[in-house]
Every structure is written in structure tokens, then in C-alpha cells.
Amino acid sequence: MIKFTLFVSNMKPYHLILLLLFSCATPNKNNECLCFEVNDSNTIRRERPISIPMDAEHQSCWTKEMVLIKKSEKGNQVIPYQLNLGEKSAISFQHSSNEGTKTTYCFTDQKEPMASTPFQYQKEEGNLKIMHGDQSLIQYRYEMKFPPEGVDPLYKKSGYIHPVLSPKGDTLTRIQAPDHYHHYGIWGPWTRTKVDSVGVDFWNLKDGQGTVLFKDFNTIESGAVYGGFSAHQEHINFTSKQGPQIALNENLKVKVWKNNNPDQYFIDYSSQFSSPLENGMLFEAYRYGGGLGFRFKEQWDKDNCKVLTSEGKDRVAADGTSAKWCIVSGVNAQGNGSVGVLFMSHPNNQSHPEPMRVWPLDANKGRGDMFFEFCPIRHKEWKIEPQKFYELNYRMLVFEGIMTPEEAEEHWKAFAFPPEINFLKK
């Protein structure tokens, strides 16, 4: 028995016992080199990307030119896969278990047309654009964005995601809203923190106590399965007597991928962070801060958007409660349909099922704008020890149309529960 690490999209690594039963010095008579079985404890009838580590023994017969085949009684199917940057010798592909809990995949040396690479990226005017074909899905801002003329320059910011576009091109996020100039699409600064007993607010930029800024890219990826990036972000404390101080180093990992539904796509969002400070820091309990914040478009108000959580709470009741997942949806830009986001919290996250901040119907002087956040410190403080690594993982499903609670639960299970991988002897 050999212990391997399996990565399921951006989720925290799972240490699984894999049965190493294979030997592949040369391909067999069917040109199959390396075969493995994906075993779901429950049949989860939803697609999901999984990553498989390829150690030296596996690579003794595998080459980049090989084709991945999904085996089935109905016939074999070629499955696109992608080499992972930043994850040494690993490959990713999309898996579904529609025909049962066990699925066999094999690499072969048979000749097949090269898989297309539908995911692309572009750097344009300070934004990293992740595209599927010709369609832009999300943009990450890596250069400084300044506030409108006449607004306090303390509101300047980098290191956030905007816009997030629906599959049909509807802009879902908003930045620098006049009611909250510090709101930036998708972002997650910590609000009430303590550094050596001194309060530091990284969220409310106008106070000048702290901010979160892009530092550099670790990787940028695109290919047949996903597009995305890993970015180093610095949480900077301006209250230190010695000058600006790095309170947290964050590795933000984002992967965008699609299933077979043209009206859906997914954003996997992973925040990995540590504090270089001698005494670490404290995230105080508060209704805002950290996790995953999402400011929705200005066209939505109390009359045209709604909320449903995994615990059955609607927009009136959701704020301050905890959930595995939450659906936020509203009228589309054309006014003739619905669009929305399914937010999913991973079971390994702090305080999971995770507390939420959901703006009430009377937010913004009764207008009822929409803001959603998974907020792990809403009810309980979190001590961040020095030089210790922490991680929060989320998945967002961006969709057109209607998302039912049953569908949401299936998608959350696909995110939350990794399969077992057994390498097979050939």
C-alpha cells in the first residue's frame, strides 16, 4: 500500500490510500499503458475536475503524447486532460460517474487528433482575462485600480476579480459602488484583526489601516480542461510604527472550468495564507471579513433577486445563519429570465457549515442591493499562529436559468467528497 496525495480541483489535498497494483514497463497488446479506477463512494451524477499525481514509476511508460480513454460498456471515449503547472507531475481531467460508482480510465499510445484547448488567457490593461473560446468569463485585476476622480485615493486597490460574466455575457459583479467604494467584485480582506493587540482593518480602506494588494503571479494556466492562475497577494498593515508591514502572505488559486451544460461554468477559489509575524495575528469575530465576498451588480435590488440556502433559508432569514451552499439569483440583463451563482463551502473550511453575511432587504437605505459572503469568523474568532499555513476553499457555479435545491446539493457533494483512485495492474 502506498500513500498518494489526490487534488480535487482547488480543494485542500486529501491523503488517500491508493492500491498500487500496476506495472507498465511497456504497453499491453491493446496499447494501454497506465490504467486507474475512479471509485465514488456514492454515485454523484455531476462532472468535476480531478487531478492525479504522476510519480516516477507512473511516468516510466506515460508520455505527454498519450491519449486518456474512459472505458465503458457502451464504448470507449477519449477524455481531454491537462498538465498542471505548479503541481509537479500531475494531470487534470473531468470525471463523472453516470454509469455507476466505479469508472476505469487508461492512457494509451493510440493515435488520436490533438485535444483542443478551449481555455485561453489574455493580459489586457492590467487585467488577466480567462476565456473559454472567444468568450471572457472572469478577469483578475493585477494592476492598481484607482477610485473615481474626487474620491479618497485610499480606496485604490488591486488583487480582486471583476467582472464575472454569466455564460451569456451578463455582468454579475460590481466594484467601487458609491455606497461602498471599498467593494471590489470578488475579494476577501479580513475586517477586525489584532496585530500585537493593535486593531487593523484590511476591509474598510478609508480608515487607512490596511489593504490587500497583488504582488506577483506564481502561475497562469490554460488548456483543454481549465484556465486559471495562482497569485501572491500581500495583506499590508499600515499601523506598524516601523512602516508598512506584511501581516499575511496569501496564495490565491483560481480555476475556471465548464461542464457539458452550455448555461453553466465553475470558478474554484482557494485562499492559502500564513503570517510571517512573530506572534501571528487574531481574526476577531465579526459579521464581515475574510472568506469569500461577492458584490452583485447594481441592477439587483430587493424586488428582483432572491436567496436560498442549503438549510432552506431565504433572503429574509439567511443572514447570520450557516450553510453548505447558497443560491443567489435574480433577473437577467434582458429582463426575461434568471441568472445567478451557487456558492459552495468546503467541509474542511473553518466553521463549516459556514456562516454567511447576506444583506437584508432594507440594505442601502431600503434599496436592497445584493451582497453575499461566506464569513468563517462571523461567530467565532480565529487565531492565526506564526508561520502556519491555513486554507479556505470555495466553488462557485455561475448559471443561466433556474438552480434547484436538488441540483445544488449534488454539485456541492461533487465538490466536497473526493473519489478514491486505484491504479490497476496491466
C-alpha positions in Angstrom: 0.0 0.0 0.0 1.4 3.4 -1.0 0.1 6.8 0.2 -0.6 9.4 -2.5 -2.0 12.9 -2.5 -5.1 13.5 -4.6 -6.0 17.1 -5.5 -9.7 17.6 -6.4 -9.7 20.9 -8.3 -8.5 23.7 -5.9 -9.5 21.8 -2.7 -7.2 21.1 0.1 -5.1 18.0 -0.6 -6.6 14.7 0.5 -4.3 11.9 1.7 -5.8 8.8 0.3 -4.5 5.2 0.3 -4.3 4.1 -3.3 -3.9 0.5 -4.2 -0.7 0.4 -6.4 -1.4 -2.7 -8.4 0.0 -1.7 -11.7 3.2 -2.4 -13.6 3.8 -0.7 -17.0 7.3 -1.2 -18.4 5.7 -1.5 -21.9 2.1 -1.0 -23.2 0.0 -4.1 -23.5 -1.4 -5.6 -26.6 -4.3 -3.1 -26.5 -1.8 -0.2 -26.4 -2.9 0.5 -22.8 -0.1 1.8 -20.6 -1.4 3.1 -17.3 -4.9 2.4 -16.1 -6.7 3.5 -12.9 -10.1 3.2 -11.4 -12.0 6.2 -10.0 -14.3 5.0 -7.2 -17.0 7.3 -5.9 -18.4 6.2 -2.5 -21.8 7.4 -3.8 -22.8 7.9 -7.4 -22.5 11.7 -8.0 -24.1 12.4 -11.3 -22.2 15.7 -11.8 -19.0 16.4 -13.6 -16.0 17.6 -11.7 -12.3 18.1 -12.4 -9.8 15.8 -10.6 -6.1 15.8 -10.6 -3.9 12.7 -10.5 -0.3 12.7 -9.3 2.1 11.0 -11.7 5.2 9.7 -9.8 8.4 8.4 -11.4 7.1 4.9 -11.7 3.9 6.0 -13.4 5.9 8.2 -15.8 8.1 5.2 -16.8 5.6 4.4 -19.6 3.4 7.6 -19.8 4.3 10.4 -22.2 2.6 13.7 -23.0 1.5 12.4 -26.4 -0.7 9.7 -24.9 -4.5 9.7 -25.0 -6.7 9.3 -22.0 -9.6 6.8 -22.6 -12.7 6.4 -20.4 -13.8 2.8 -20.6 -17.4 1.9 -20.8 -19.7 -1.0 -21.9 -21.2 1.5 -24.3 -17.8 2.1 -25.9 -14.6 3.9 -25.0 -14.4 7.7 -25.0 -11.4 10.0 -25.4 -11.2 12.4 -22.5 -9.2 15.6 -22.7 -6.6 16.2 -20.0 -4.2 18.9 -18.9 -0.8 19.0 -17.3 -0.9 21.0 -14.1 1.6 23.8 -13.6 2.6 24.3 -10.1 1.6 20.7 -9.1 4.6 18.6 -10.1 3.9 15.7 -12.4 0.1 15.9 -12.1 -2.7 15.8 -14.7 -6.3 17.0 -14.6 -9.4 15.8 -16.4 -13.1 16.0 -15.9 -14.8 13.0 -14.3 -18.4 11.9 -14.0 -19.8 8.6 -12.7 -23.1 8.4 -14.6 -22.8 4.7 -15.1 -22.0 3.7 -11.6 -19.6 4.3 -8.7 -16.5 2.9 -10.5 -15.0 4.2 -13.7 -11.9 3.0 -15.4 -9.5 5.2 -17.3 -6.5 4.2 -19.3 -3.7 6.1 -21.1 -2.9 4.6 -24.5 -0.4 5.3 -27.2 -3.0 5.1 -30.0 -3.1 7.9 -32.5 -5.9 10.4 -31.9 -6.4 14.1 -33.0 -4.8 16.5 -30.6 -7.4 17.7 -28.0 -8.5 21.3 -28.4 -7.5 23.9 -25.9 -10.8 25.9 -25.4 -9.4 27.8 -22.4 -7.2 30.8 -23.1 -6.0 33.9 -21.2 -5.0 37.4 -22.1 -3.3 40.2 -20.2 -5.0 43.5 -21.1 -4.7 46.9 -19.4 -3.9 45.5 -16.0 -6.4 42.7 -16.1 -5.9 38.9 -16.5 -8.8 37.7 -18.6 -9.7 34.0 -18.5 -11.6 33.0 -21.7 -13.4 30.0 -23.0 -13.2 30.2 -26.7 -13.9 33.8 -27.6 -15.9 34.4 -24.5 -14.4 36.2 -21.5 -15.7 34.6 -18.2 -13.7 36.4 -15.4 -11.0 39.0 -15.1 -8.5 39.3 -12.3 -7.1 42.8 -11.6 -3.4 42.8 -11.0 -2.6 46.5 -11.6 -3.8 49.2 -9.2 -7.4 50.4 -9.8 -7.9 54.0 -8.6 -11.2 55.4 -7.4 -13.2 57.9 -9.5 -11.9 61.5 -9.5 -12.7 63.3 -6.3 -12.9 60.1 -4.2 -10.3 59.5 -1.5 -7.3 57.7 -3.1 -7.2 55.4 -0.1 -9.8 53.4 -2.0 -7.3 52.3 -4.6 -7.0 48.5 -4.9 -5.5 45.6 -6.8 -6.0 41.8 -6.3 -9.7 41.2 -7.0 -11.9 39.5 -9.5 -14.2 41.7 -11.8 -16.1 41.3 -13.9 -17.6 37.9 -13.5 -19.7 37.3 -16.6 -22.6 34.9 -17.0 -22.5 32.2 -19.8 -24.4 34.6 -22.0 -22.4 37.7 -21.0 -24.4 39.3 -18.2 -22.0 41.2 -15.8 -22.7 39.9 -12.3 -20.1 41.8 -10.2 -19.7 45.4 -9.2 -16.8 47.5 -8.0 -16.4 50.9 -6.3 -20.2 51.3 -5.7 -20.8 54.9 -4.4 -22.4 53.3 -1.3 -19.3 51.2 -0.6 -16.2 52.3 -2.6 -14.2 49.6 -1.0 -16.3 46.8 -2.6 -14.4 45.0 -5.3 -16.3 42.3 -7.1 -14.9 39.0 -5.5 -12.5 39.7 -2.7 -11.8 38.6 0.9 -10.0 41.0 3.2 -10.2 40.5 7.0 -12.0 43.2 8.8 -11.4 43.3 12.6 -8.0 41.9 13.3 -5.4 42.3 16.0 -1.7 42.5 15.4 0.2 42.6 18.8 -3.0 44.0 20.4 -3.4 46.8 17.8 -6.5 46.7 15.7 -6.0 46.5 11.9 -8.9 46.7 9.4 -7.9 45.4 5.9 -11.5 45.7 4.6 -12.5 49.3 5.2 -9.9 51.0 3.1 -10.9 54.6 4.0 -9.6 54.0 7.6 -6.0 53.6 6.2 -5.2 50.8 8.5 -4.6 48.1 5.9 -5.2 46.7 2.4 -4.7 43.6 0.3 -2.7 44.0 -2.9 -1.4 41.8 -5.8 2.3 41.1 -5.6 3.0 38.7 -8.5 1.8 35.6 -10.4 3.0 32.2 -9.5 1.4 30.5 -12.5 -1.1 31.3 -15.2 -2.6 28.3 -16.9 -4.9 27.5 -19.8 -5.7 24.3 -21.7 -8.3 21.6 -22.5 -9.8 21.3 -19.0 -9.5 24.7 -17.3 -8.0 28.2 -17.2 -6.7 30.0 -14.1 -3.9 31.4 -12.1 -2.1 31.4 -8.8 -1.3 34.9 -7.4 0.7 36.0 -4.4 -1.3 38.7 -2.5 0.0 40.7 0.4 -2.1 41.8 3.4 -0.4 45.0 4.4 -0.6 46.6 7.8 -0.2 50.4 7.8 -0.4 50.8 11.6 3.1 49.5 12.3 5.5 52.0 13.8 8.2 50.6 11.5 6.2 51.4 8.4 4.1 49.2 6.1 4.3 45.6 7.3 3.2 42.3 5.7 0.8 40.7 8.1 -0.3 37.9 5.8 1.1 36.3 2.7 -1.7 34.8 0.6 -1.6 32.4 -2.3 -4.9 32.9 -4.2 -5.6 30.0 -6.6 -8.4 30.3 -9.1 -9.5 27.8 -11.7 -12.3 28.2 -14.2 -13.8 25.2 -15.9 -17.0 24.1 -17.7 -19.2 21.1 -17.7 -21.4 19.9 -20.6 -24.2 22.4 -19.8 -23.7 25.5 -22.0 -25.5 27.6 -19.5 -23.1 26.9 -16.6 -19.5 27.2 -15.7 -17.5 27.0 -12.4 -15.0 29.1 -10.5 -12.8 27.3 -7.9 -11.4 29.8 -5.4 -8.7 28.8 -2.9 -7.1 31.1 -0.4 -3.9 29.7 1.2 -2.3 32.0 3.7 0.2 32.4 6.5 1.5 35.1 8.8 5.2 36.0 8.9 4.7 38.0 12.1 6.5 36.8 15.2 3.2 36.5 17.2 0.9 35.8 14.3 -2.4 37.6 14.4 -6.0 37.3 15.5 -9.1 37.4 13.3 -11.8 38.7 15.7 -15.4 37.6 15.4 -17.3 40.0 13.2 -20.2 39.9 10.7 -17.8 40.8 7.8 -14.4 39.6 6.9 -12.2 37.1 5.0 -13.8 34.1 3.3 -15.4 34.9 0.0 -17.1 38.2 -0.6 -19.2 38.9 -3.7 -20.8 42.3 -4.5 -23.5 41.8 -7.1 -24.5 44.1 -10.0 -26.3 47.4 -9.3 -29.4 46.4 -11.2 -30.4 43.9 -8.5 -32.4 45.1 -5.5 -34.9 43.7 -3.0 -37.6 43.2 -5.7 -35.6 41.2 -8.3 -33.2 38.9 -6.6 -33.5 36.1 -4.1 -31.6 33.7 -1.9 -31.9 30.1 -0.9 -29.5 28.2 1.4 -28.9 24.5 2.0 -30.8 24.9 5.2 -33.9 26.3 3.4 -33.3 30.0 4.5 -34.5 32.7 2.1 -33.1 36.3 1.9 -35.1 37.4 4.9 -33.7 34.7 7.1 -30.3 33.8 5.7 -28.1 36.5 7.2 -26.1 35.2 10.2 -27.1 31.5 9.6 -24.7 28.8 8.4 -24.9 26.7 5.2 -23.1 24.2 3.0 -24.2 26.1 -0.1 -26.3 29.2 -1.0 -28.0 30.1 -4.3 -28.2 33.8 -5.1 -30.2 34.6 -8.3 -32.0 37.4 -9.9 -33.3 38.8 -13.2 -31.0 38.8 -16.1 -29.9 41.9 -18.0 -32.6 41.5 -20.6 -35.3 41.2 -18.0 -36.7 38.0 -19.5 -35.0 35.3 -17.4 -32.9 34.4 -14.4 -29.2 34.3 -13.8 -27.2 33.5 -10.6 -24.4 32.0 -8.6 -24.4 28.8 -6.5 -21.8 29.4 -3.7 -20.3 26.2 -2.1 -18.2 25.9 1.1 -15.8 23.0 1.5 -16.2 20.8 4.6 -12.6 21.4 5.7 -13.2 25.2 5.9 -13.1 27.0 9.2 -16.5 27.0 10.9 -18.1 24.8 8.2 -21.1 24.7 7.6 -20.1 28.3 7.1 -21.7 31.4 8.5 -22.9 34.0 5.9 -23.4 37.7 5.6 -26.4 38.4 3.3 -27.5 41.9 3.0 -31.1 42.3 4.3 -33.9 43.6 2.2 -33.6 47.1 3.6 -29.8 47.4 2.8 -28.6 50.7 1.4 -31.5 52.9 2.7 -34.1 50.4 1.6 -32.9 49.7 -1.9 -31.9 46.2 -1.1 -28.7 45.8 -3.1 -27.2 42.3 -3.0 -24.0 41.4 -1.2 -23.1 37.8 -0.2 -20.2 36.5 1.9 -19.1 33.2 3.4 -17.7 34.6 6.7 -15.8 31.9 8.7 -15.2 34.3 11.7 -18.8 35.6 11.9 -19.5 33.9 15.3 -16.0 32.8 16.5 -12.5 34.4 16.4 -9.7 32.6 14.7 -6.1 32.7 16.0 -3.5 32.7 13.2 -0.3 31.2 14.5 3.0 32.4 13.1 4.4 30.6 10.0 1.5 28.2 10.0 -0.4 27.6 6.8 -4.2 27.9 6.6 -6.6 27.3 3.7 -10.2 28.1 2.7 -11.8 26.6 -0.4 -14.9 27.6 -2.3 -16.6 26.7 -5.6 -19.0 29.0 -7.5 -21.3 27.7 -10.2 -22.3 30.6 -12.4 -25.6 29.8 -14.2 -28.3 30.9 -16.5 -31.9 29.9 -15.7 -33.0 28.1 -12.6 -30.9 26.2 -10.0 -33.0 23.7 -7.9 -32.1 22.7 -4.3 -31.6 19.1 -5.5 -29.1 20.2 -8.2 -27.3 22.5 -5.7 -26.9 19.6 -3.3 -25.5 17.3 -6.0 -23.0 19.9 -7.1 -21.9 20.5 -3.5 -21.4 16.8 -3.0 -19.2 16.6 -6.1 -17.1 19.5 -4.7 -17.0 18.1 -1.1 -16.3 14.4 -1.5 -13.2 13.3 -3.5 -13.2 9.9 -5.1 -10.7 7.1 -4.3 -8.2 6.4 -7.1 -6.9 2.8 -7.6 -4.1 2.2 -10.1 -4.6 -1.1 -11.8 -2.2 -3.8 -12.9 -1.8 -4.3 -16.6 
